[in-house]
């Protein structure tokens, strides 16, 4: 029993030491991605006489605020925003949408706090949606109206306004001040932190034809 207890104590100490090391390397105080302003332009969804057929809009201009703040002694050296879970600056995205910021984009390693207003126009086929996409939002609204007593024909005879929620994730990268200003940073001597958010978009469910 004593040997078992001793092994357990050694293992616990090792885990504790590892956790402390991870905490010590946490050089980022805050990361946040959010909507930057009023997004009034709707996404259009088409319909025929029986159902909503698809997303008519090909792309949408999103209004994003990207924010990263490093702890004292560190600097933000890079950021990457993407419309998918697991957005990482040092990893490839395949066919998913993302945009990276580095060097002069973030102050060339001289800034502890970086705030960027970014307004990309993104193909809707590259957007990750939370819960439902715009066409599904219209179909759900139809189901709700039918349950309240309307016929399908009545629903499709009108234009309805609903909403869908796009997803964005921001990854911020920080390095020690000396490495940052000399542009000597890489994946091995930096740390990163992510934040994700849902972005409400207005959807217009058009009349059926």
C-alpha positions in Angstrom: 0.0 0.0 0.0 2.9 2.3 0.8 4.5 1.8 -2.6 1.1 2.4 -4.3 0.7 5.6 -2.3 4.2 6.8 -3.2 3.6 6.2 -6.9 0.3 8.0 -6.7 2.0 11.0 -5.0 4.8 11.1 -7.6 2.2 11.0 -10.4 0.1 13.8 -8.8 3.2 15.9 -8.4 4.2 15.4 -12.1 0.7 16.4 -13.2 0.7 19.4 -11.0 4.0 20.5 -12.4 2.7 20.1 -15.9 -0.4 22.2 -15.2 1.8 25.0 -13.7 3.9 25.0 -16.8 0.9 25.3 -19.1 -0.5 28.2 -17.0 2.9 29.9 -17.1 2.9 29.8 -20.9 -0.6 31.5 -21.1 0.5 34.8 -22.5 -2.9 36.1 -23.7 -5.2 38.0 -21.4 -8.3 38.2 -23.7 -9.4 37.2 -27.2 -12.8 38.2 -28.6 -14.6 38.1 -32.0 -17.9 40.0 -32.2 -20.2 41.8 -34.6 -19.0 45.3 -35.4 -22.0 47.5 -36.1 -25.5 47.0 -37.6 -25.8 44.4 -40.3 -29.1 45.3 -42.0 -28.7 43.5 -45.3 -30.7 40.3 -45.4 -29.9 37.0 -47.0 -32.5 36.0 -49.5 -34.1 32.5 -49.7 -36.0 31.5 -52.8 -39.2 29.3 -52.9 -41.5 27.6 -55.4 -45.2 26.9 -54.9 -44.4 23.9 -52.6 -41.3 24.7 -50.5 -38.2 26.9 -49.9 -35.7 25.8 -52.6 -32.4 27.3 -51.6 -30.3 30.3 -50.7 -30.6 32.9 -53.4 -27.8 35.2 -52.1 -24.4 34.0 -53.1 -22.4 35.9 -50.5 -22.8 38.2 -47.6 -20.7 41.1 -46.1 -20.0 40.4 -42.4 -19.0 43.1 -39.9 -16.4 41.7 -37.5 -14.4 43.1 -34.6 -11.3 41.1 -33.9 -9.6 41.8 -30.5 -6.6 40.3 -28.8 -4.7 41.4 -25.6 -1.5 39.9 -24.5 -0.3 39.8 -20.9 2.5 42.1 -19.6 5.8 41.3 -21.3 4.2 39.7 -24.4 2.9 41.0 -27.7 0.2 39.9 -30.1 2.0 38.8 -33.3 -0.8 37.2 -35.4 -4.5 36.5 -35.6 -6.7 34.3 -37.7 -10.4 34.4 -38.1 -12.4 31.5 -39.6 -16.0 30.3 -40.0 -15.4 26.9 -38.4 -14.6 25.3 -35.1 -10.9 24.7 -34.5 -9.5 27.8 -36.3 -5.8 27.8 -35.7 -3.2 30.2 -37.1 -0.5 27.6 -37.6 -2.8 25.0 -39.3 -4.1 24.7 -42.8 -7.9 25.0 -43.4 -8.5 22.9 -46.4 -11.5 24.4 -48.3 -12.8 26.3 -45.3 -12.9 30.1 -45.1 -10.4 32.0 -43.0 -8.3 35.1 -43.0 -4.9 35.6 -41.3 -3.4 38.8 -40.0 0.3 39.2 -39.2 3.3 41.6 -39.3 2.0 45.2 -40.0 -1.6 44.0 -39.8 -1.1 43.6 -36.0 1.5 46.3 -35.4 4.6 44.3 -36.4 4.9 42.7 -32.9 4.9 46.0 -31.0 1.3 46.0 -29.6 0.1 44.3 -26.5 -3.5 45.0 -27.6 -4.7 44.6 -31.2 -8.2 45.6 -32.4 -9.2 45.1 -36.0 -12.4 46.1 -37.8 -12.8 43.6 -40.6 -15.7 43.5 -43.1 -15.2 40.5 -45.4 -17.6 39.5 -48.2 -17.8 35.7 -47.9 -19.4 33.1 -50.1 -22.3 31.6 -48.1 -21.3 28.1 -49.1 -18.2 28.6 -46.9 -20.1 29.8 -43.8 -20.6 27.5 -40.8 -24.1 27.9 -39.4 -25.3 27.3 -35.8 -28.5 25.3 -35.6 -29.8 25.9 -39.1 -28.8 27.7 -42.3 -31.0 30.4 -43.9 -33.1 27.9 -46.0 -33.7 25.8 -43.0 -34.7 28.9 -41.0 -37.4 29.6 -43.6 -38.6 25.9 -43.5 -38.8 26.0 -39.7 -40.8 29.2 -39.9 -43.2 27.6 -42.4 -43.7 24.6 -40.0 -44.5 27.0 -37.2 -47.0 28.9 -39.3 -48.7 25.8 -40.5 -49.0 24.5 -36.9 -50.7 27.8 -36.0 -53.4 27.2 -38.6 -52.1 28.6 -41.9 -52.0 26.6 -45.1 -48.7 26.0 -46.9 -50.1 28.1 -49.8 -50.8 31.0 -47.4 -47.3 30.9 -46.0 -45.7 30.8 -49.4 -47.8 33.7 -50.6 -45.9 36.1 -48.3 -42.4 37.2 -47.7 -41.2 36.5 -44.1 -38.3 37.8 -42.1 -36.5 35.4 -39.9 -32.9 34.9 -38.7 -30.0 32.5 -38.9 -26.7 32.4 -36.9 -23.3 32.2 -38.6 -20.3 31.1 -36.6 -16.9 32.7 -36.4 -13.9 31.8 -34.4 -10.7 33.9 -33.8 -7.3 32.6 -32.9 -4.8 35.1 -31.4 -1.1 34.3 -31.1 1.3 36.0 -28.6 5.1 35.9 -28.2 7.6 37.4 -25.8 8.2 41.1 -26.4 11.8 40.5 -27.6 10.9 37.8 -30.1 7.8 39.7 -31.3 9.6 43.0 -32.2 12.5 41.2 -33.9 10.0 39.0 -35.9 11.7 35.8 -34.4 8.5 34.1 -33.4 7.2 30.7 -34.6 4.9 27.9 -33.5 7.4 26.7 -30.9 8.0 30.0 -29.0 4.4 31.4 -29.0 1.1 30.6 -27.4 -2.5 31.0 -28.7 -6.0 31.4 -27.5 -9.4 31.2 -29.3 -12.8 32.7 -29.0 -16.0 31.9 -30.9 -19.3 33.7 -31.5 -22.6 33.4 -33.2 -23.5 36.2 -35.6 -27.2 36.8 -36.2 -28.1 37.5 -39.9 -31.4 38.7 -41.1 -33.1 36.3 -43.6 -35.9 37.1 -46.0 -38.0 34.1 -47.1 -39.3 35.1 -50.5 -42.8 34.4 -51.9 -43.2 31.2 -53.8 -43.4 31.2 -57.6 
